[in-house]
Amino acid sequence: MDISGLMSVAEAMPALRQLAEDLAGPQPDRTVVVAGAAQPFVVAALHRWLSVPTMVLVPTSEEARRFHSEVAAWAGQQSETLLFPEPDTLPYEDLTVDPYIEHQRLRVVACLVRAREARGRGDDSPIIVASAGAAARKTISPEGFGTAGHVIRRGTSVPPFDLVARWVDMGYERTSMVEVPGTFAQRGGILDVYPPHTGLPARIEFLGNMVDSIRLFDPNTQLSVEMVSEVDVVPAKEAAGGGEGTIADYLPPGSLVIEVEPRGVEAALEKLDVQARQLRAAHGDKAEWGRDSRVPYLLHGELEAELGGMRRVTLARWPSGEGSEHRLGFGAAPSYGGQLDVFVEEVKRLLRRRRTVVILSHQAARLAELLAENDVLATPVSQIDAPPEAGSLVLVAGSVSEGWTVGREVFVLTDKEIFGFVKQARAKKARPVEHKALLPDLSPGDYVVHVEHGIGRFVGMIRMQVDGAEREYLSLQYAAADRLYVPVDQADRVSRYLGSAGGTPTLTRLGTHEWERVKRRVKESAREMARELLALYATREVVPGLSFSPDTLWQQELEASFAYVETPDQMEAVNRVKEDMEKPKPMDRLVCGDVGYGKTEVALRAAFKAVMDGKQVAMLVPTTVLAQQHFDTFTERLSAFPTRVEMLSRFRSIKEQQAIIEDLKNGSIDICIGTHRLLQRDVSFKDLGLVIIDEEQRFGVAHKERLKRMRREVDVLTLSATPIPRTLHMALVGVRDMSTMETPPEERLPIKTYVSEYNGSLIREAVMRELERNGQVFFVHNRIHSIHRIAQTLRELVPEANMAIAHGRMSEEKLEQTMLDFTQGKVDVLICTTIIESGLDIPNVNTLIVNDADRLGLAQLYQLRGRVGRGNHRAYAYFLYGKGKRLTPAAEKRLQTIFEATELGGGFRIALKDLEIRGAGNLLGPEQSGHIAAVGFDLYCQLLAEAVEEARAGWLGAEGARPVMAQEALPSIDLPLSAYIPEAYVSDMGVRLDLYQRLARAKSLEEVTGLAEELRDRFGALPREVRHLFYIVELRVLAAQAGIESISRDGGEITVRTREGQLVDLARVLDQRRGVRVCSTQVRLDMGLVGGGWRGVLREIVETLAVHRRSGPGHAVLAGGPHHT
């Protein structure tokens, strides 16, 4: 949202103009009284007039984020508005700062250095917004920043190894692929580097020691996007370069410092000082700090002294009573509190009086409709470029926290005034994320599945020479120590084995029919399941269901009252559900996504839609605590409507349960949320229209049968927090309606994850930090027999905390009461087993400590971590293992993966596939889990997709149709060429394997050409072996199009064999050439006669065959002369 066009309003404000003139004079310090809502506008106006670097100081981090987004909207794209964030750790805390935050701080520092070099005027004058804590925390000194930073220009001479050593000293981390700021990579004569202050990383290509070219590249695709003449490399860590400085050291002379609510700033710095002193005392003043070492932050008085030489403005909401403050002519905007008819009439009245009305709303489209119904036309826009005329109405999509008025002439109204609340928007800019750690890299020792040969163990990559040609192979070990060497051009036939979580597969025996039998058994089971799914799907297609009406006005009002801006995934799911409900057949849709990603809101909107048509809704949940949670949510959201919501569970007395059952029968209850109690025989509905099932896999077999019958009669919406893999989703297209939600619904921060030995002081520090911000803690200890002993230890460590124990062997009543006490905030620390793994959504729990984390599976660790980080506070997860314990390689790998996979929505990432396999088992049923384990997940999905396609073809009356998924085997190519990717060219085995698999999957010449360009861009000129590899891949693509079975060397000849039934005799075309013979089923090329150009001739032969095959059977030239079909 850019509303900088409204800055013209400031021109008509003499008091604001006078303030700017005073600040340009000799006595610049001023205190100004201005309503909080208008403060960001005032900052943008002063910056526009003065054109000097401006720093805004606010009390807290939350206020800094809000202030930054609003100042950016008012200032527009003409001004660079940056947030200087506060480190997410306290001084003296034994935790590392989030690199993303550190890089944002360094970006601000680099921006101010540029402004200082530009003498602090003009376009290089940024607006910096900082909390008190951010400004007080020390950073790299200007001397250290200047000494370490350097500019690399095209045409200059500098040894690459000197640059690498320098970057390491500057805090850059060496990686195989540059994807996030603060990293660099070296590949031969190419250096990639990502300075923290730039939008894109740079690729520097050398000729010897001379910089030949510099290109900016996209970190997601790794492809170059722009040539540049130079790149500025600045430090990647605040500690690099030595020395300590503050943000004030970087402000050029004459900068403007605007302090918002000075008392709040002083209180925030006092609190920081108290917390830091307590931490230092708790750590016993470690020797490395030293008794007279400098404190890593400024006290309030020291910060004031640092900023003393700048122009100063203090913004206060209320007058102090001293009478020396300037007052600006801003007033509070009128409030309508959701009374939209009053709001519309007021807008019409203001427009008649020639007042300017600006509406900033996340519900702009809805307001445009409402105004149009009352003869007021306004088209929603995303930005205001030009000043609005008097008597005009401007409607902008987007909102700020509050509105204001100026002299009763200009009215700026927001959702706060119109509806009584402002939807929380998510952060627009995504954090840069490393994907390489989450790719399915094969490591030696991993289990793999070969489509034709079965389950083996990946030994490594090996180069071998056959008939004078060198190739690279994947070496796989099978049962009885048998070895299989897979050429890299067939790498797509090998995939990492992903079976039942934690299970070890049995290696296949080569040279037997064992693997074929296993595949046949799994395929038959897949066919049976596909037929069942299709039968249910077909029944729903023909059984008449209820067609719900389009959305009502109340439906729109309910959806508008949602506190957050919906994610695209959420809107897509809502729209699909509504479309299904409006069709005249029963709905059966699965919506899956992580806990907290907005599934409940989808269910609530569907439920309300059903109620609007006079139907009842049943919502089934697996636990009483979850029932209570959903009941509270539904009751709160529907309180403004005449809708009765009830809950049927053991939290209701017998008498209450009987009354609810009676009211369900007579239809006076609209929505009933309950456990399996809702499925018992004594419960019946007067007019049931929709059933919502949360986590269906947690219900028993008998309950599932009842649900299966329901699916034939009423609309069913199923929710699942376990992710369903995309491959499985695609396999079930046409027999199961699914929506996936992968986007976090609000500005959620990634969970800060630590892996450490058990440490009592660390536990105490983590719990106390959470209690200080009024939060709660999960402490997971998955051993019931020792959980009470651990609880006693924790009570001694943190006597200040109120603790409770929860595990699966407690009586259900006691367990549920404990969980209820915890959700209601009566308990600070819940010491529990993994029973918290799924379901609960408690925003106040933001610290998780897992004891003996090395004993848990990756899926468990990931789902446990998903219990925290629900709110907008930074969440912490500590995975602890026994002191002095030697971890197994597998446990170490699991902990390393959970440590690296911190991206939000990481449950949909491939490295966490065992979680997805659990999701697959939940969706398909436990009996299919065994089949997934037998052949591996990827092959299972392929077989299931084929079975579904066969079943659909049969249902559509095309029994003999070939399944779409079934494809011809690719041609085998065996030529006397050394074709592989040398280690000297691409050193990382994981990257090489990924490239081999992408080449093996290439289906068109365009794809192959694109890959060749990518390799040239990323790794430099293609070596001879790589050029040969691309030649073979291109030949294979063409051969597949030509219906060729194989191209192989046979003595001094190369033989091209066509598939049976696909022979095209091109003797009249090809016999013209010397050294080429066309036989009845093959073409032979004599390398001796053709000479060194045999590769070009071979390609021409294959291209000709491909062209003739594509031109259709009517134009084919068959053996024996022309023949038309």
N, C-alpha and C positions, 0 to 999 in steps of 0.2 A: 504494500500500500504506500503510495507517494501522494501526500496532500500538501506539498510545498507551494502549490499555487495559492493557498490560503494565506501565505505570508504577507500578502498585500494588506491584510487586515491590520498588521502592525504599523503600516505606514500612516494609518488614520488614528493612531494612538499617540497624542503629544507626550504623555508621561513616559511612555516606553522610548520614544525618540530622544527625549531629554536625558533619560538614563544612559543611553548609548553615547550621547555627546559628553556627558559627565565622565564616563569611563575612559574616553579618549583624552581627557584633560589631566592636570597635574595631581589631583586628589581623587584617585580612582575608587577607593573603598566605599561601598554602599551597602545598606541593608534595605531589602525590598519586600514589602508585604504583597503576596500574590497567592491566590487559591491554588491548592496542590494540583488540581486538574490542569491548570494553565501553565504550570512551571516548565514543562518540556517545550511548549510553544515559545515562551520567553527566552529560553536558552537558544533555540534555533534562530530567533529574531536577532538577538545580540550578536551571535556568531556571524550571521549574514552581513550585518552592518559593519562590524569591526574587522572581519577577515583576519583574525589571529587565532593561533592554536588555543583551544578552550578545553579546560578540564572541569568536569562536574563531579563533585564529591557528595555522595549520599550515605546514609547510615549503614544499610545492610546490603548483602548480595542480591536478595530478592528485589529490593527497591532499585538496585542498579540495573538488573535485567529489564524490569518494566520501563524504567526511565530511558534506557538505551533504545528500546524498540520504538518508544513514542517520539523521542528526539529524532531518530532516523526517519520516521514517517513525515515529521514536519520539515526537517531540513532537506529531504529529498536526495536525489542522486548527485546533486551538485556538490554536496559536502560528504566527506568520509567520516562516518560516525562509528567509533569502535568502542567495544566493552573491554576494560582492563579488569580481568577477573581475579577473584581472590583465590589463593592456593587452597586446595581441598583438604589440606592437613594443617594442623596447628603447629606453631613453633615448638621444637623439641620432641615432636611426636616421631616414633620409630616407623614412619610410613613414607612411601615415595609419593611425590606429587604426580597427579595425572599429567602425562606428557602433553595432552591436548590443551590443558589449561596453561601449562608452561609456555607452549608455542604461541597461544593467544597473547600472553603477556609480552613475549619477545616481538610479536608482530606490532604491538602498540609502540614498543621501544623503538623499533626500526622506523616506524611511521614518524615519530617525533624527531628522530635523527635527521630524516629527510626534510622535515619542516624547519629544523634549525639550520640546515644547509641552505634552505631557500629563504633564510632570514625571517621565517615565521609569518610570511604574508602570502596572500593570494590563494591559489588553488590547493597549495600544499598545507593548508591550515586545517587540521582535523579537529573533530570533537571527541574527546575521550571521556567516557563515563566510568567512574570507579567507586566501589564501596570504600568505607573508611578502612576496613581491614586490608583491602587490596592495595590502597595507596600507602599504607603504613608498612607493609611487608617489603623487605629489601630485595633488590634484583641485581643484575650484573652492573658493574660501574661503567660510566661512559668511556673511561680509558680502556677498560677491558673489552668493551664492545667494539670500540674503534680499532684496537690493535688486532683483534681476532678476525673481524670482518674483512672481506676482500672482494674485488670485482674481477671476473674472468671475461676477457674479451676475445672475439674471434681474431685469429691471426697472431696472437701473442704466443710466446714460447714458455711452457712451464711443464716440468716432468710430472706425469700423472701420479706417480708414487708419492711425490712431495705433497700434492693436493690431498691424497688419501690420508697421509699422516696428519696433516693439518686439520682435516675435518674430524678425525677421531679426537684430537685435542679440543675441538670446539663442541664436543658433545654429540656428534652425529653417530648413528648406529649403522653398522654394516649389515646389509641384507642381500638376499639373492634377487629380490625384486622390489623396486621402490614404489610404495603405494601410499605411505603416510609421511607427513612432515617430519624432519629430523632424521631422515635415513639417506643412505647412499649405497650404490652398487657399482661394482667394476666388472666389465666383461671385455677382456682384451684391451683394445684401444678405445673403449667407450666407458665414460663415467656418467652415471645418473645421480642426481642430487636433488633433494626436496627441501629448500630453505623454509623455515617456519613462517616467513612473512609473505610468501608468494602464493598465488592461487594455483599454480601448476608447477610440477617438477621440471627440471631441465636435463637434457641429454647432451653431453659434451663429447664430440668425436674428435680424436687426435690423429694426426699423421706424424708419427714419431713423437716429439715433444711439442709439436705445434698444434694449437687449437684450430681444427679445420672447419667445424660447424658447431652451432649451439641451437638446439631445438627444444621448445616446450612440448611436453607430451601429456596425454590423458592418463592418469594413474589407473583408471579402470580398464581401459583397453590396451594400455602400454604403447599406443601409437602416437607419433608426432602430430602436432596440430599447427605449429607456427615456428618459423625461423626467426631467431633474434640475434642481435649483434653482441650482447653481453648478458651476464647473469651476476646478481649481487648475492654473495653467500654470507649470511650472518650467523652468529652462534646459535646452537640448537638447545643449549641448556643455560639457565640463569647463573649457574655456578661456574661456567666456563669462562676463561679469561682472567680469573682472579679479581679480587677487590669487591667491595659492596657499594651499591648505589641505591637511589630511590627513584621513583617515577618523577619526582619533582626536579631531580638533577637534569632530566632530559627536556624540561619545558623551556623553550626559547625565551629570552628576555621580552617582556611586554605581553606575555601570554595572559589569558583571562582565566581565573579560577572562580568557579561558582559553587558555593557551599550550600547544600540544601539541608535545612533543619539542623543547625550546628549543635544543638543539645544532644540530638540523636547520634551525631558523629562522635561527639566526646564520650557518650555512654558506650558506644560500640568499641571504641579503642580502650576504654577502661576494662571492659569485659575481656577483650583479647589479652590484655596484660595479666589479668587475674588467672585466666586459663593457662597461659604460657608459664607463669610462675609456679602454678600447681603441678604442671607436667614436669618442669625442671626439678622441682623438689621431690616428686615421686620417683624420678630416675636417679636421684642422689647426686646431682651435679656431676655428670660423667666427666672423666678426665679430659676427653677430647674437646669439651666445651671450654674448659679452663675457667678459673674464678674471675679473671678480668676480661674474658673474651667479650666481644661486642654482641649486644643483643640483636637477633635477626629481624627486628621490627622497630618502628618508631613509636614513642609515646605521643600522646596528643599534643603536648607542648612542643615536642621536637618536630612534629609534622607541621604545626602552625608556623614554626620558625623557618622551616624549609620553603614554605610557600609565601613567606613574608614579602619577598620582592616583587610579587606579581600584582596585577590588577585584581581586586577582590570584590565579589558580589555575594551577599548572603541572601538566600531566599527563605522567607518564613511564611507560614500559613496565617499566623495571627500577629497582631501588633504586640510589642513588648510593653507598651505603656510609656516608653521613654519619649515618644513623639518625634524621633529623628529618622524614622523609616520613610522611604518612598512608597507611595501607594499607586498601583496600576489599576486601570478601570475594568478589571475582570469581575464578573459576578457569577453566582451559581446558576446552572441551567435548571429550568423547571423539570420536575419529576412527575411521571405519569404512572409508574408502578404497574404496567401491564394493562392499563385502561386504554385500549387502543382507539376506541371511539372518541374519547376526550382528546387524545394525542392528535388524531386526524383533524378534528375541529380547530385545535390550537394552531396547527400548521397552516390551515386555510386562512385563519384570522391573521397570522403573521404575514403571510404572502399578500393579503389584501392591503396591509399597512406598509407594503414595500420594504419589509425586513428581509435580510439574507438568512436563509436557513440551510445549514449543512448537517446532513445526517450520516454518521459513521456507524455502520451496522454489519454484523456477521449474518444478519437475516435480511439483507438488502432486497433480495428477490421477492421475499414474502411481503415486505413493506411496500415495494413497488406495486404489487397486485392490489394491496389494501388501499393505497392512495389512488390508484387508477379507478377503483370501484366508486371513489368519492370525487371523481373528475379532477384529480391532481396528477399530472403526468410527470414521471421522473424515471429515467433509465439508469440502472446501477452502473457505476464506472469504478475502475480500480485505482485511478489517480486523478488529481486535479492539477492541470498544467497552467490554466489561466485564471485570473481573479474572477470570482463569481459576481454577477451584476446585482444591484439592489433589487429586492423583490423576487429573487430567483431561489429555486430549491435545487440543491446538489445532493445526490444520494450515492454514497461511496461504500463499496463492499470491503469490510474490514472495520476494526473498532479500536479505540483507545479506552483507557480505564474510566474516564469521566468526561462530561461535556462542560461548557462554560458559555458565558455571554459577554459581549463587549458593548457597553453603553446602550443596551436594549435595541441595538441596530443589527448585530450579528449574533445568531444563535447556533452554537455547535452542540448537537444532540447525539448521544451514544446509546448503546444497548442498556447501559446502566440507568439512564433516565427513562427510556421507553419501556423496557421490559422488567427492570429491577435487578438485572444481573448481566454480566458480560461473559460470553463463552470463552473458555480458555483455549487459546490457539497454540498449536504445536510449533516448535522451532522449525523455521524454513530450511536452514542450512544443516545438512546432515554432517555428523562428524566423519572425517576420513577414516576408513577402516581397512585393516590388513586382511585380505582374503586368502592369502597363500597358506596361512596356518590352518585354514578351514577347508582346504581342498583335499580330495581323497588321495593324497600322495601315497604311493606304494613304497614301503620300506622293506628291506630284506627281512625275511621272517614272517611277513604278512601272509595270510591265506588269500588265495585268489580262485576265481572260477573261469575256466576256459569253456566256451560254449560247446565245443565238440569233445573235449577230453576230461572235463570234470574238475573237482576241487584239488588244488595243489598248493604248494608253499612257494612264494616268490623268493628266489635265492639272490638275484641281482641281475645287472646288465652285463652281458659278455660279448666281446667282439671275436668273430671267428672268420677264417679265410676258407672259402670253398671255391674250388676251380679258379683260383687266382683273384677272386672278388671278395673284398672284405665287407662284412655286414655286422650290424649289432642285433643281438637277440635278447629276449627276456628268458632267463633261465628259471624253469619251474621244476620243483621236486615233487614226485608223486609217491604213492605207497611202494614199499619194497625198494626204496632209494632210486627208483626210476627217474630219469631226467627228460624233460621236454624243452626244446629250444624253439621259441616262437619268434619268427621274423618280426622286426619292428613295424613293417607295413601291415601286419595283422594284429597290432596292439589293441584294436577295438574289440577283438574277440576275447580279451582278458579283462576282467573287472575284479575289483577288490571284493573278497567274500564278506558279506554282511548277513549274518544269520541271527539266531536267537541271542539276545544280549548275554554276553559272558560265556557263551557256549563255544567249545572247541570242535570243529568239524572233523570228520574222518576223511583221510586222503583217499582219492580214487585210485584204483589199480589200472594202470595203462594196459592196453591189449586185451581187455575183457569187455563183456557186454554190460557190466555193472552200471556204468553211467547212463547208458541208453535206457536201462530198466528204470532207474530212478527218475529220469526225465519223463518217461512214459507215464509212470505212476502219478507224478506231480501234475502232468498235463491233463490226465483224466480227472483228477480231483478239481483242477481249475475249470475244466469244462462243466463238471457237475455244479460247481458253485455259480458259474456264469449262467447256467440254465435256470437255477433257483432264483437268482437275482432278476433275470429277465422275466421269469414267470410272474414274480411279484410286480415288476415294472409294467408288464403287459396287462395284468389284472387291473392295476390302477388306471391304465389308459382307457379301459372300456367301462369300468364301474363309475356310475355317475356320482359326483361329489358335490359339495356346496361351492358355489362360485361367490366369493365375497365381493362386496361393493367397493368401488374406488374410495380413496381416502376422503374422510370427512374434514370439516373445518376443525373439529376438536382434535383429530389426528395430527393436523398440521401444528396446532397449538402445543400438543404434547411433545412433538419432535423438536419444536423451537425451544422448549424449556430444558433441553439436554444441556448440561453445563459445559460441554466441550465441543470444539469444532470437529465434526466427524472426519475420520480418515477415509481416503478413497476406497479401501477394502471394506470398511464398515458400510458405506453407502451402497457399494455394489451388492453386498450380502443382503441389506435391507430391501433393495429394489428387486433382487431375485426372489426373495421370500414373498414379497407382496405380489409379484407377477404370478408365482405358483398358487397363492391363495385366491387370486381372482380368476384362475382357470377352473372350468367345470369338472375337475377330477381331483382326487385326494393328493395333497402335497406330501412328499417324503424327502426332505432336504436335510443334509448334514452341514452344519457350520462349524468349522474348526479353527482354532487359534489359541495362542498362549493365554494363560490366566491374566485378566486385566486388559485384554486387547479389545474389549467392547462387545463380547458376545451377548451379555445380559441385556444390553440396550437393544440389540437386534430382536431378542426374544420378547422384550417388553413391548416393543412397537407392534410385533406380530400379534401378541395377546390382546392389545388394545384394539387393533383392527378387527379381531374376531368379536370382541365385546360390543363394538360399535354396530355389528350386525345382529345383536341380541343372542350371540352364542356364548357358551361357557368354555373356560380354558382350564386344563389341568396341567400343572408343571411338576414333573417328577424329578427328585434329586436323591442322590445316594445316602446322604447323612442328614441328621437332624440339625446340626450346626449350619450346614449349607442351606437348609430349608429356611432357617431363621434369617440368614443373611439375605437370601432372595426376597423373603417376605418383607423385611425392612426396606429394601430397595424399591420394590413394587409399591408398597404403601406410601412411601415418601413421594415417588414420582407421580402417582395417580391421585394424590390427595385433593387436587383441584377439580377432579371430575367425579360425577356420581357413579363411582365404580366400587363394588365391594370386593376386597381381597381378603382371603382367609388362609390359615395354615393348618394342615392336618398332620400332626406328629406327636411324639411322646411328650413334647413340651406343653401339650394341651391335656387337661384332665379328662377322665372318661366322660364326665358330664358334658364338657365343652366339645369333645369329639362327636358325641351323639347329636348335639345341636347342629354342628357343622354338617354332618352326614344328612340330617333332615333338611337343612337349608339347600344343600346341593340337589336333593331330589325335587324340591319345590321351585328351584331356579332362582332363589334370592341371592345366591353367591355367584359372582361373575368369574373370578379367578381363584383357584385353590392350589396352593403350593404345598407339596407334601413328599414324604418318603414313600417306600413301597406300600405303606399303609393305604395309599390311594388306590392300589390295585386289588385290595381285598374284596371279597364277594359282597360285603354289606354296603359298599360304596357304589352309588349310581348317580348319574347326572340327568337332569331334565332334558338338556339340549346341548350336548358336548360338541364343540366345533373344532377345537385345536388342542393337541397334546404336545407339550414341550418336554423333551427328555434331556437331562443334563448328565453326561458321562454314562451312557447306556451300558458300557462294558462292565460297570460295577454292580449291575443287577443280576439276579440269579436266572437259571435256565427257565423256570416256570414263569417268572415275570417277563422274560423276553418273549416267550410264546404268546402271552397275553398282548404284549406290545405289537407283535407281528400281526395279530388279528386286527388290532386297532388300525394298523396302517392301511388296511383295505377299506376302512369305513370313514375315518376322519383325517384331517390334515395333521401331519406329524412333523415337528421341527426338532432335530437332534443337535445338541451342542457337545463339542469335545475339546478339551484343553490339550490333548496329545496331538501333536502335528501329524497330518497325513502327508506322506511324501508326494511330490508332484508327479513322479513316474507312476505311482499307484493311482493317483487321481486321473491321469490321462488314460490309464488302462481301463478304468471303469466308466469312461465317458459313454453316455447312452444307456446305462443301466442304473446309475446312482447319481442323484443330483447333489453336488457338493459346492460349498463356498469356503475359501480359505482366507483368513485374516492374518496378515503378516506385519502390519504397521502398528507400532505403539500408538495408543490413542491420545496421549498427551506428551508434554515435554518431559519424558523420562530420561534420566541420566543412566549411562551404563553402570553396572554394579562394580564397585572397586573390589577386586578379588586378590586375596593373599593366600599363599601356601607356605606353611611354616611348621617347625617342630612345636610340640605342646609347650606352652609358655604361660605360666600363671599371671605374670604381670601384664602380658599382652591381652589376656582374657579380661582382666580387671579394667584395663584402659579402654577396651572396646565397649564393655558393658557400661562403664561410667560415662563415656562420650554419648552413648545412646540415651541414657537416663537424663543427662543434662539438657538434651533437646526434647525431653518428654516423650521419647520413643520407647519401643519394646524390642525384645531380643528372643530369637529362637536359638537354643543350644541343643544340637542333635547328638545324641549318644545312642547308637543302635544296638545296645546290649542290655536287655531288661534286667539280667541278674546282677549287673553292677551299676545300674542307673541311680539307685539311692545313694551309693557311695560317692559317685560323681557329684550328685546334688549337694551332699554334705560339704564336699571340697569347695564347690562353687559358693555355697552360703558363707563359708569362712573367707573366701577370696573377696566377695562383694556383699558384706553384711547389709549394705544400704538397700539392696534390691529385694523386692517381694517375688519369691520363686514358687513355681508349681511343677509337678511331674505329670506327663501324659504318655501312656503307651497302650498297645493293643490288648493287653491281658487285664486291664482294669475293667470293672463292670461298666456297661454302656452308660448307665446313669451318671456314674462318677466322672467318666471320661468326658461326656458331653457337658457336664456342669463345669469341669475344668476349662474346656475349650471356650465355653460361653463366658466364663470369668475373664479369660485372656482376651477375647474379642471385645469385651466391654471395658478393658483397661484396668481391671482389678489386679492383674498379675503383670510384673515387669519382665520376668524371664521365664520362658516355658522350656523346661528340660524334657526332651521328648525323643522318641524313636522316629523312624522315617514315616510315621503315620501322617505327618504334615505335608508329605511329598506332593499331594495334589488337592485341588479344590479350593482351599481357603484363600480369600482375598482380603488381607488386613493391611490397609495403607500405613498404619502406624508402626509396623514392624519393619525396621530398616537395617538391622544387623543380624547376620546369621553366623553362628560358629558351629562347625561340624567337627566333632572329635573322631579320631581314627578314620579320617576321610579316605585313606588308602584302601580300606576294606569295601568301599562302595563302588558300584558301577558308574560309568560316565553318565548314563541317562538319569540315574538317581541323583548324582551330584548336580546335574543341570537343573532338574526339576526342583530340587531343594533350594537352589539359588534363586529360582523363579518365585519363591515365597516372599522375597524382600524386594525393595525398589518399586513398590506400587505407587508411592506418592511422589511429590516433586523434590524430596530430600535426597541427598546422596546416600546410597545404600552400600553397606560393607558386607563382604562374605569372607570368612576365615576358614580355610580347610587345613586342619591340624593332623599331624601324625605323631606317633610315639617318640619321645625324646631319645635320640641316639639310635633309632630304628633304621635298619637298612631296607630301603624300599625295593620291591621287585621291579624289573624293567616295565612290566605291564602297568603296575600301580603308578610308577613315575610318569609314564606316558599319559595315563588318564588325568593325573593332576596337572601335567603340563598343558594338556588340551583344554581343560576347564579354565586354567589360568589365562590362556591366550584367547579363548572364544568368548570375549566379553561383549561382542556386538549385540545390540538389542535385536530380538527376534532370532537369536542364534539357534533356537530349536529347529529352525527350518534349514540350517546349514548341514552340509553333507557329513562333516566330521562327527556330527551327533546322530548318525543314522541309526544307532541302536535304539535311540528314543523313538525314531520313526518306525522302526520295526515293531516296537511295542504298539505304536499307533496302528500299524497294519494289522497286527494280531487282534487289536480291539475292534477294528472295523470289519475284518473278515471272519473273525471267530477263532477260538483257540486251536481248533483242528488244523487250520491253515498255517499256524505258526510252525508246526513240524515240517510242512512242505517248504516253507521259506528257509528253514534251517538246512533242508536236504540239498537245495540247489543254489542257495544264496538269493539275496533280495532282488538284485537287478534282473537275473535270469527268470526268477519267479514272475516279476512284473511283465516281462516280455511274453512268457507263456500264457499268463492270464489275459493279456491284451489280445493275443491270438484267439484264445478260447471265447472271449466276449465277442470278438468280430465274427467268429464262426456262428455263434449262437444268434447274433443279430441277423446275419445273412440268412440263416435258416428261418428265423421268425418272419423276415421280409419276403420269404418265398424264393430265395435264391440259394438253395442247398448247395449247388455245385460251384457257387462262386468262390474264387480263391480269396482267403483272408487278406485284408489290406496289409496287415502287419507282416505276413510271410513274404520274404524277399529272396531272390536268387542269391546263391553263394557268389561272392565277389571273385573275379578272375585271379588266378595265382600267377605271379610274375617272377621269373627267375632268369636274370640276365647277368652277363659277365661284367658287372659294374660294382665298384666299391661305393656303397650307398648307405650313409648313416650320418648322425650329427656328432662330430668329434667333441670330446670333453673340453678340448682347448677352446672350442667355439661356444658351447653352452655347458658350463661346468656343473650346474646343479642337476642331479639325477631326476628329481621330481619335475623340474621344468622340462627336461628332455622327454620324459615319459609323457607329460601332458601334450607336448608338441607332436610326438609320435601318434598319440591317440587321436588328436585333432586331424592329422594327416590321413590316418586310416579311416576316419569317418567322413572325409571329404567326398561329396557326391557330384560336384561340378568343377569345371576348370576355373570358374570365377573364384570359388572357395580356395583352390590351390594357389592361384595367383595372389589372392589376398594374404594367405599365409606366408608366401615368399616375400611379399612386401613387408609384412610384419617382422620377419626374421632379419631382413636387411636393416630395417629401422632400429630394432632392439639390439642386435648383436653385430651389425656390420656386414661387409660384403660376404656373400655366400661362398664357403670353401667348395672345392671340386666335389667332395663326397656328398655335400648337402645338395649341390646342383643335380648330381646323379639321383639322389633320393627324390627330389621334386620331379625329375623326368619320369621315374618309375611310377610315382603317384599319379601324374597326369596320364600316363599310358594306361594305368589301371582304370581310371575314370572313363577314358575313351573306350577301353576294351569292354567295360560293363555296358556301355551304351550300344556297342556293336554286337553283343551276344557272344563274346569270346570267352571260352572256358579257361584257357591258359596260354601264356607266352613263355617259352622256356628255351634254354640252350641245349642243343643236341649235337655234340661234337663241334664241328666248325660251322654249324647252321643254327639259326633261330627259327623255332617252329611256332606258328600261331594256329591254335586249335579252336574251332567254333563249337558251340553246343549242339548236341543232336537235335535235328529238326529246325536248326536256325542257320543252316549252311547257305551262304550266298556265294556263288561261283563268279568271281570277277576276273576270269582268265583273260578275257578280251582287254581288260584295263591293265591288269598287273603283269601279264606275260610280256608286255612290251619292254619291261625293265630287265636289265642284265642282272643275273644273280637272284631273281625272284621266280619261284615255281608255285603254281596253284594246283593242289591235288584235290581229290574228292571231298576231303573233310578238313583240310588244313592248307596253310600258306607257309612255304619254306623260304628263308632268306639266307643266302650263302655269304657269310661275313667276309670271306677271302675275296670273292668276286666283287662284292659291293664296295669293300674298302672302308676307310675311316669314317665315311658318312653314313654308316649303317643305322645309326640311331635316328637320323632324319627320315631315312627310307622306311624304317619300321613304323615310325609315328604316322607317316603318310598312309601306309597300308591300313593301319588301325582306324585312322580318321575316315578313310574312304569307306571301310566296312560300316562304321558308325553312321555316316551320312546315308548310305543305302538302306540301312535298317530303319532309320528315322523316317525316310521318305515313304515307307509303307509297303505292304506286300504287293500291291499292284504294280510297283516299279522295280521289284527285286529281279535281279538277273540270276536265274538258277542254272545248275549244271545241265548241259544239253541244249543250251540256247535260250533265247527270250521266252518268258512264260508269264502270262498275266493272270492274276487271281481275282 
